[in-house]
Amino acid sequence: MAAITVRNLSDETHRALKARAARHGRSTEGEVRAILDAAVEPAGRVRLGSLLADIGADVGGVDLDVTRSTEPHEPLDLT
């Protein structure tokens, strides 16, 4: 993974980052990563669930008759 160093960060900005990180339950470094990730995420990014809901709406909606089984099942053996 890439790393960067931010020099000459004001004490006020550093304190604000630490406080914001604490509110979000993250480290200061984790908070900076979250801020940077949000800053570069494409604004018009379409999520898969939204896309599928739009497709369903375009065809007049989908009515699924789904019933869940209440029967107990054996756990899957992955060995």
MARKOL-746698 format. One record per residue: z negated, y negated, x of N, C-alpha, C, O in turn. Coordinates in steps of 0.1 Angstrom, whole numbers, plus 5000, padded with zeros to 4 digits. Layout:
ZYXZYXZYXZYX;...
//
This chain:
500050125008500050005000500049885009499549885020;500649775004500749655011499349575010498649595000;499149495019497949405019498349265023499249245031;497549175018497749035021496448965024495349015020;496448855031495248785034495548645029496548585031;494548595022494648455016493648365025492448385024;494248275032493448185040493148055033493848015024;492147985037491747855033491547845018491847745011;490947945012490547944998489247864997488347885004;489247764987488147684986486847764981487047864975;485747714985484447774980484447784965483947874959;484847674959484847664944485747774938485347844928;486947794943487847894938487248034941487348124932;486648054952486048184955484848214946484748324941;484048114943482948134933483448164920482948254913;484548094915485148114902485648254901485548324891;486348304912486848444912485748544911485948644904;484648524919483548614918482948624904482648734899;482848504898482248504884483148574874482748644866;484448544876485448604867485448764868485548834859;485348804881485348944884484149014878484149124872;482948944879481748994873481849014858481349114852;482448914851482648924837483549044833483349094822;484549074841485449184838484949314845485649424843;483749314851483249444857484049494869484149614871;484649404876485449444888484949374900484149284900;485349424912485149354924485949224925486949214917;485649134934486449014935487849054939488849004934;488049154948489349194953490049264941491249234939;489449334933490049394921490449294911491549304904;489749184910490049074901491349004906492248974898;491348984919492548914924493849004922494848954919;493649134924494749224921495249214907496449214904;494249214897494649204883495349074880496249074872;494848964886495548834884496948844889497848794882;497148894901498448904907499348994899500548964897;498849104894499649204886500149134873501349144870;499249054867499548994854500548874857501448854849;500448814868501348704871502848744874503748664871;503048864879504348914882504949004871506149054873;504149044861504649134851505749064842505548944838;506849124840507949064832507449024818506749104812;507748904814507248864801507848934789507148964779;509048974790509749044779509749194780510549254773;508849244787508749394789508449464776507449424769;509249554772509149634760508349764762508749834771;507349784755506549904756507250014748507849984738;507050144752507750254745507250264731508150284722;506050254728505550264714506150154705506550184694;506250034710506849924703508349954700508849924689;508950004710510450034709510650144698511550124690;509850244698509950354689509650304674510250344665;508650214673508350154660509450074655509750074643;510049994663511249914659512450004655513049974645;512650114662513750204658513450264645514350274636;512250304642511850354629512050254618512550294607;511650134621511850024611513249994608513649974597;514150004618515549984617516250084608517250054601;515750204607516350314599515650324586515850424578;514750234582514150234569512750294569512150324559;512250324581510850384582510950534582511950594579;509850584587509850734588508550774582507450724585;508650874572507450924566507251064571507951154566;506251094579506051224585504951294577503851234575;505251414573504151494566503551584576503951694579;502451524582501751594593500451644588499651564583;500151774590498851824587498351884600499051964606;497151854603496551914615495852044612495152054601;495952134620495252264619493752244622493452184632;492952304614491552294616491052424622489852444625;491952524625491652644631491252634645491852554653;490152704650489752694664490852754672491552844668;490952714684491952774693491352804706490252764710;492052894713491552944726491852834737493052784737;491052804746491352714757492552764765492652894767;493352684770494452714779493952754793493152684799;494452874797494052924811495052874821496152914820;494652784830495552724839495452784853495852724863;494852904854494652964867495853044871495853104882;
//
